[in-house]
Amino acid sequence: MRRLSLLLLLVLLLGLVVPVQADEVATMPQVGQPAPAFRLQDQNGKWHTPADHQGHWVVLYFYPKDFTPGCTTEVCTFRDDIAKLRQAGADVLGVSLDDVKSHADFAAKYHVPFPLLSDADSKTAQAYGVLASKLGFKYARRTTFLIDPQGKVARVYQDVDPEKNSAQVLADLATLKASS
């Protein structure tokens, strides 16, 4: 028991990720499976569901926290590539556990031209298998899902590099569209 306590203390001190409770963990959807449904508000208070984006490719990217360095880099990279992504037929949706107000402030500061969805109850992150916890604080792991126009997962990007994620998605969109 003492070893277990010491191990847990070491994990916490090192800041390692501690998984959420087993009853909260969902399996991440895999390529070819239907993307889980959601109903979330964006930074402007508008509700979004997958049906709103039917017939379009959807870049659904989860990120840990507004205003943090990696998340700011990622949102700005998607912002800078938004014209290319839209030209490729993709809608971009960012998701974190932050509330609508935080998203509104984040979007305003960085001129974000796409919806940032608030998953404050963490149910969508849970459904996508990206919910994690660190030192008792829940967050969404940095993961991107590329969803095809029929609502199926086409690609899953885990532990993405915030600077390269948008370029990866664009390259895969071109490949997937060419092969269909």
C-alpha positions as a printed Julia matrix, in Angstrom:
180×3 Matrix{Float64}:
   0.0    0.0     0.0
   2.85   2.36    0.86
   4.49   1.72   -2.53
   1.23   2.51   -4.28
   0.91   5.78   -2.34
   4.5    6.71   -3.18
   3.92   5.89   -6.84
   0.77   8.02   -6.91
   2.63  10.89   -5.22
   5.45  10.6    -7.76
   2.96  10.68  -10.64
   1.3   13.78   -9.23
   4.6   15.55   -8.51
   5.88  14.86  -12.0
   2.63  16.18  -13.45
   1.93  13.01  -15.36
  -1.55  12.55  -16.76
  -3.87  10.61  -14.51
  -6.73   8.98  -16.42
 -10.29   9.81  -15.47
 -12.31   7.23  -13.58
 -13.0    4.05  -15.51
 -16.75   4.72  -15.61
 -16.08   8.03  -17.41
 -13.83   6.63  -20.15
 -15.27   5.95  -23.58
 -13.56   4.26  -26.47
 -12.25   6.62  -29.12
 -14.17   6.23  -32.4
 -12.06   4.55  -35.06
 -11.75   5.17  -38.79
 -14.91   4.05  -40.57
 -17.15   4.35  -37.52
 -19.91   6.95  -37.22
 -18.76  10.07  -35.39
 -20.54  10.42  -32.03
 -23.39  12.93  -31.92
 -23.15  16.15  -29.93
 -25.04  19.39  -29.34
 -22.74  22.2   -28.23
 -22.78  26.0   -28.13
 -20.14  28.08  -29.84
 -18.53  31.33  -28.72
 -21.57  33.28  -30.0
 -24.15  31.12  -28.23
 -25.19  29.29  -31.42
 -25.87  25.56  -31.08
 -24.09  23.07  -33.34
 -24.81  19.41  -34.1
 -23.21  17.08  -36.65
 -26.38  17.38  -38.78
 -25.56  21.08  -39.28
 -22.42  20.03  -41.15
 -23.8   17.05  -43.11
 -22.44  16.93  -46.64
 -19.21  18.64  -45.56
 -15.93  17.33  -44.29
 -15.58  18.29  -40.63
 -12.33  18.95  -38.79
 -13.33  18.39  -35.17
 -10.34  19.22  -33.03
 -10.23  18.92  -29.26
  -7.83  21.03  -27.26
  -7.1   21.37  -23.53
  -7.59  25.05  -22.63
  -8.19  28.5   -24.11
  -5.26  30.94  -23.93
  -2.57  28.31  -23.28
   0.48  28.4   -25.58
  -0.13  25.17  -27.53
  -3.85  25.8   -27.89
  -3.24  29.35  -29.07
  -0.76  28.09  -31.66
  -3.23  25.48  -32.87
  -6.22  27.83  -33.15
  -4.1   30.4   -35.0
  -2.78  27.77  -37.42
  -6.33  26.63  -38.25
  -7.34  30.31  -38.51
  -4.5   31.01  -40.94
  -5.44  27.96  -43.05
  -9.2   28.48  -42.95
  -9.48  29.58  -46.61
  -7.65  26.42  -47.78
  -9.73  24.23  -45.48
 -12.99  25.75  -46.7
 -11.82  25.44  -50.31
 -11.27  21.74  -49.59
 -14.9   21.55  -48.41
 -14.16  21.31  -44.69
 -15.82  22.97  -41.73
 -13.53  23.5   -38.72
 -14.85  23.11  -35.17
 -12.66  23.51  -32.09
 -13.81  21.91  -28.82
 -12.64  22.29  -25.24
 -14.2   22.09  -21.8
 -14.03  25.89  -21.43
 -17.29  27.81  -21.2
 -18.88  29.97  -23.89
 -17.55  33.21  -22.36
 -13.97  31.94  -22.36
 -14.37  30.86  -26.0
 -15.82  34.27  -26.89
 -12.82  36.04  -25.35
 -10.36  33.61  -26.97
 -12.01  33.92  -30.4
 -12.12  37.71  -30.18
  -8.47  38.05  -29.14
  -7.2   35.78  -31.93
  -9.81  36.61  -34.61
 -11.04  33.03  -34.87
 -13.34  32.68  -37.93
 -14.82  29.29  -37.01
 -16.86  27.9   -34.11
 -15.21  27.09  -30.8
 -17.59  24.73  -29.04
 -18.06  24.61  -25.29
 -18.15  21.11  -23.83
 -18.43  22.35  -20.25
 -20.1   19.13  -19.05
 -17.35  17.07  -20.79
 -19.87  14.66  -22.34
 -18.61  15.16  -25.9
 -14.96  14.73  -24.92
 -16.03  11.58  -23.09
 -17.97  10.28  -26.13
 -14.91  10.83  -28.33
 -12.6    9.13  -25.83
 -10.43  12.21  -25.28
 -11.41  13.14  -21.72
  -8.45  13.19  -19.34
  -7.63  14.49  -15.89
  -4.52  16.0   -14.35
  -4.32  16.83  -10.67
  -8.09  16.59  -10.46
  -8.78  18.95  -13.39
 -10.57  17.51  -16.41
  -9.58  18.51  -19.92
  -9.79  17.27  -23.5
  -6.62  15.68  -24.86
  -5.28  17.32  -28.02
  -6.89  15.09  -30.65
  -8.36  15.82  -34.06
 -11.02  13.87  -35.93
 -11.5   14.3   -39.66
 -15.12  13.34  -40.36
 -16.32  12.62  -43.89
 -19.46  14.12  -45.48
 -21.46  11.03  -44.47
 -20.58  11.51  -40.8
 -17.98   8.75  -40.48
 -14.53   9.14  -38.97
 -11.99   9.31  -41.81
  -8.83  10.07  -39.78
  -7.84  10.33  -36.13
  -4.83  12.41  -35.08
  -3.68  11.83  -31.5
  -1.2   13.92  -29.53
  -0.94  16.3   -32.45
   1.69  18.96  -32.93
  -0.28  22.25  -32.73
   1.84  23.83  -35.47
   1.46  20.93  -37.92
  -2.09  19.67  -37.33
  -3.79  21.89  -39.9
  -1.25  20.97  -42.61
  -1.72  17.25  -41.82
  -5.47  17.61  -42.17
  -5.15  19.52  -45.46
  -2.82  16.87  -46.89
  -5.14  14.05  -45.84
  -8.18  15.87  -47.2
  -6.51  16.1   -50.6
  -5.61  12.38  -50.51
  -9.04  11.25  -49.33
 -10.88  13.38  -51.86
  -8.65  12.16  -54.69
  -9.28   8.51  -53.78
 -13.06   8.83  -53.59
